[in-house]
């Protein structure tokens, strides 16, 4: 059986073509194609990096090159004058977004996890590749983006570039790992969402949501106005956490903080000031506190509510 040809441009690379390749590899793997991230005799595909129009015409999947967006024939370029449309967030598609638009649900095992991956990973890469800034920094330093990792892999002006195709394949291998993990995270998040919403709906006081497992609640509870604190079993150790709900998922700012005089306190000091005997720790930034028991963590959250009410 002939190998599937995955064709993209040669020379320099960016996160969108790297992750588009990774997504297509995962798609072919789902289709039970022989798999090897380096290509070769054992694989059912090969990556070809070229700008030769005649070679591009032979591709089974062509992305970030060729000047054509045609989902039906698996052409996923976005560099044409009219672009290739926008994603649901109003961001211009890059090659990754276009590949994910067609194959994301199949790769991720459903529409819900596919939408999570699209929002968390694909859309930010689309924005970066099209020059759209999603983050405004008030500091002299900015965030270190996922794209920055791959930029670091590119040869500098002092280095030889003969092995750039090999570097690209190494980046694709890393991107495949990241994308596969994001899919697992999204699938498990989708499974947890029902339990989180149920806990919210059945809570006696919807300002404090009590979870019986360490669910990823941030992206769910931020959509509801009442929750201020979440109580949950911590992954490590026999302890329970009480954590403040953020104002939105793009910010570290909490809707409510723990009392300012708890900042950085541990054990006996925190137990004395909070009145919770098994209190263990309160972060100095006042967004999380820990107790040895479920009841202790609930008590810390309730104490925080009382202090806020008194103000």
C-alpha positions in Angstrom: 0.0 0.0 0.0 1.5 3.4 -0.9 2.4 5.8 1.9 0.2 8.8 2.6 2.0 11.9 1.7 1.9 14.8 4.3 3.2 17.8 2.5 4.2 21.2 4.0 6.7 23.9 3.2 10.4 23.6 3.6 12.7 26.0 5.4 11.7 27.6 8.6 8.8 26.3 10.6 6.2 27.5 13.1 3.9 25.9 15.7 0.9 25.7 13.2 2.6 23.5 10.7 4.3 21.4 13.4 1.0 20.8 15.2 -0.9 20.3 11.9 1.5 17.5 11.1 1.1 16.0 14.6 -2.7 16.2 14.3 -2.6 14.4 10.9 -0.4 11.7 12.3 -2.8 11.1 15.2 -5.6 11.0 12.7 -3.8 8.4 10.6 -3.0 6.4 13.7 -6.7 6.4 14.6 -7.4 5.0 11.1 -5.0 2.1 11.9 -2.3 3.3 9.6 1.2 2.0 10.5 2.7 4.5 12.7 6.2 5.9 13.2 6.9 9.5 14.0 10.0 9.5 11.9 8.4 7.9 8.9 10.5 5.2 7.3 9.6 1.6 6.2 7.4 0.9 9.2 5.1 3.8 8.7 2.1 4.4 6.6 3.0 8.0 5.8 5.8 10.3 5.0 6.3 14.0 5.6 7.6 16.0 2.6 8.8 19.5 3.0 8.8 21.4 -0.3 7.5 24.4 -2.2 7.7 22.5 -5.6 4.2 22.9 -7.0 4.4 19.6 -8.9 5.3 17.6 -5.8 2.6 19.5 -3.8 0.0 18.2 -6.3 0.8 14.6 -5.3 0.1 15.1 -1.6 -2.7 13.2 0.2 -2.7 16.0 2.9 -1.2 19.4 2.1 -0.9 22.0 4.9 0.5 25.5 5.3 1.6 25.5 1.6 0.1 25.4 -1.8 -2.2 28.5 -1.7 -5.4 26.4 -1.5 -8.0 25.7 1.2 -10.2 22.9 0.2 -11.4 20.6 2.9 -12.8 18.0 0.5 -9.3 17.4 -1.0 -7.4 17.9 2.2 -5.7 21.2 1.2 -5.2 23.3 4.4 -3.3 26.5 3.5 -4.3 29.9 4.8 -1.8 32.2 3.1 -4.0 33.1 0.1 -5.1 36.7 -0.1 -8.6 36.0 1.1 -7.4 33.8 3.9 -9.3 30.7 5.0 -12.0 32.0 7.3 -12.2 32.4 11.1 -12.6 30.1 14.0 -15.6 30.4 16.4 -13.6 32.9 18.4 -13.1 35.3 15.6 -9.5 34.4 15.0 -8.1 33.7 11.5 -7.4 30.1 10.9 -3.9 28.8 10.5 -3.1 25.4 9.0 -3.6 23.7 12.4 -7.0 25.2 12.9 -8.1 24.1 9.4 -6.9 20.5 10.0 -8.6 20.4 13.4 -11.8 21.8 12.0 -12.1 18.8 9.7 -10.5 16.0 11.8 -10.6 17.3 15.4 -13.7 15.4 16.6 -12.5 12.1 15.2 -9.0 12.6 16.6 -10.3 13.6 20.0 -13.0 11.1 20.2 -16.0 13.4 20.2 -17.2 17.0 19.7 -16.9 18.1 23.3 -13.2 17.2 23.9 -12.4 18.5 20.4 -13.9 21.9 21.2 -11.8 22.0 24.4 -8.6 21.3 22.5 -9.5 23.8 19.8 -10.0 26.5 22.4 -7.0 25.7 24.6 -4.4 24.9 22.0 -5.5 25.4 18.4 -7.0 28.9 18.6 -4.0 30.4 20.4 -1.6 28.9 17.8 -3.9 30.2 15.0 -3.8 33.7 16.6 0.0 33.7 17.0 0.5 32.6 13.4 -1.8 35.3 12.1 -0.3 38.1 14.2 -3.2 38.4 16.6 -2.1 39.3 20.2 -4.2 37.5 22.9 -2.3 38.8 25.9 -1.5 42.3 27.0 1.3 42.5 29.6 1.7 45.2 32.1 5.3 44.2 32.7 8.5 44.5 30.8 8.5 40.7 30.4 5.9 38.7 28.6 4.7 35.1 28.7 6.8 32.3 27.3 4.5 30.8 24.7 4.3 27.2 23.4 5.4 28.7 20.1 8.6 30.0 21.8 9.7 26.4 22.5 9.8 25.6 18.7 11.4 29.0 17.9 14.2 27.9 20.2 14.8 24.8 18.1 15.4 26.8 14.9 19.0 27.3 13.9 20.4 30.8 14.7 22.1 32.9 12.1 25.4 31.4 13.2 24.3 27.7 12.9 24.2 25.5 9.8 20.7 24.7 8.5 21.3 21.5 6.6 19.4 19.4 9.2 16.4 21.6 9.5 14.0 18.9 8.2 15.3 16.5 10.9 14.7 19.3 13.5 11.2 19.7 12.2 10.5 16.0 12.7 11.8 16.1 16.2 9.4 19.1 16.9 6.5 17.1 15.4 7.3 14.2 17.7 7.2 16.6 20.7 4.0 18.2 19.4 2.3 14.8 19.0 3.0 14.1 22.6 1.6 17.4 23.8 -1.5 17.1 21.6 -2.1 13.5 22.7 -1.9 14.7 26.3 -4.2 17.6 25.7 -6.8 15.2 24.2 -6.6 13.0 27.3 -7.0 16.1 29.5 -10.0 17.2 27.4 -11.6 13.8 27.4 -11.3 13.5 31.2 -12.5 17.1 31.7 -15.6 16.3 29.7 -16.3 13.3 31.9 -15.7 15.4 35.0 -18.0 18.2 33.9 -21.2 16.4 34.7 -20.0 15.6 38.3 -19.0 19.2 38.8 -22.3 20.6 37.6 -24.2 18.1 39.7 -22.2 19.2 42.8 -23.0 22.9 42.0 -26.7 22.2 41.5 -27.0 20.2 44.7 -24.9 22.4 46.9 -26.6 23.7 50.1 -24.6 26.9 49.7 -23.6 27.5 46.1 -20.8 29.8 47.3 -18.9 26.7 48.5 -18.8 23.8 46.1 -17.7 20.5 47.6 -16.2 17.9 45.2 -15.5 14.3 46.2 -12.7 13.9 43.6 -10.0 16.2 42.4 -11.9 17.3 39.3 -10.6 20.1 37.0 -13.2 22.6 38.0 -11.8 25.9 36.9 -13.2 25.9 33.4 -16.6 24.8 34.6 -17.4 26.8 37.7 -16.2 30.1 36.2 -19.4 29.9 34.1 -21.6 30.2 37.2 -21.9 33.4 39.3 -22.3 32.0 42.8 -19.2 29.8 43.5 -16.5 31.5 45.6 -14.6 28.5 47.0 -14.2 24.9 46.0 -13.3 22.1 48.5 -11.7 19.0 47.1 -9.4 16.1 48.0 -5.8 16.9 47.1 -3.9 14.5 44.8 -0.9 14.1 47.1 -1.1 13.3 50.8 -4.1 12.8 53.1 -5.4 16.4 53.0 -8.1 18.5 51.5 -7.9 21.9 49.8 -10.1 24.9 49.7 -9.5 27.0 46.6 -10.8 30.4 45.5 -12.7 30.5 42.2 -11.1 32.8 39.6 -13.0 35.7 38.1 -12.3 34.3 34.7 -10.0 31.5 33.3 -7.7 34.0 31.7 -6.9 35.7 35.0 -5.3 34.7 38.4 -7.6 37.1 40.2 -10.0 35.4 42.6 -13.6 36.3 43.2 -12.9 36.2 46.9 -9.6 35.7 48.8 -8.9 34.1 52.1 -8.4 36.5 55.0 -5.3 38.7 54.6 -4.0 37.8 58.1 -3.8 34.1 57.1 -1.2 34.7 54.4 1.6 32.3 54.5 0.6 30.8 57.9 1.1 27.1 58.7 -0.1 24.5 61.2 -0.5 25.8 64.7 -0.4 29.5 63.7 -3.1 29.0 61.0 -5.2 26.8 63.3 -5.1 29.4 66.0 -6.1 32.4 63.9 -8.7 30.5 61.8 -10.2 28.4 64.6 -9.8 25.3 62.5 -7.8 22.7 64.5 -6.4 20.7 61.5 -5.6 23.7 59.3 -2.2 23.1 57.6 -1.4 26.0 55.3 -2.7 29.1 53.5 -0.9 30.5 50.5 0.5 33.9 50.9 -1.4 35.0 47.7 -4.6 34.0 49.6 -6.1 31.8 46.8 -5.8 28.4 48.5 -5.8 26.9 52.0 -5.3 23.3 53.1 -6.6 21.2 56.0 -6.0 17.6 57.0 -9.7 16.7 56.7 -12.7 17.4 54.5 -14.5 19.1 57.4 -11.4 21.2 58.1 -11.3 22.5 54.5 -15.0 23.3 54.5 -14.5 25.2 57.8 -11.7 27.2 56.3 -13.9 28.2 53.3 -16.8 29.1 55.7 -14.5 31.2 57.9 -13.3 33.0 54.8 -16.9 33.8 53.8 -17.7 35.1 57.3 -14.7 37.5 57.2 -15.8 38.8 53.8 -19.4 39.2 55.1 -18.1 41.1 58.1 -16.4 43.6 55.8 
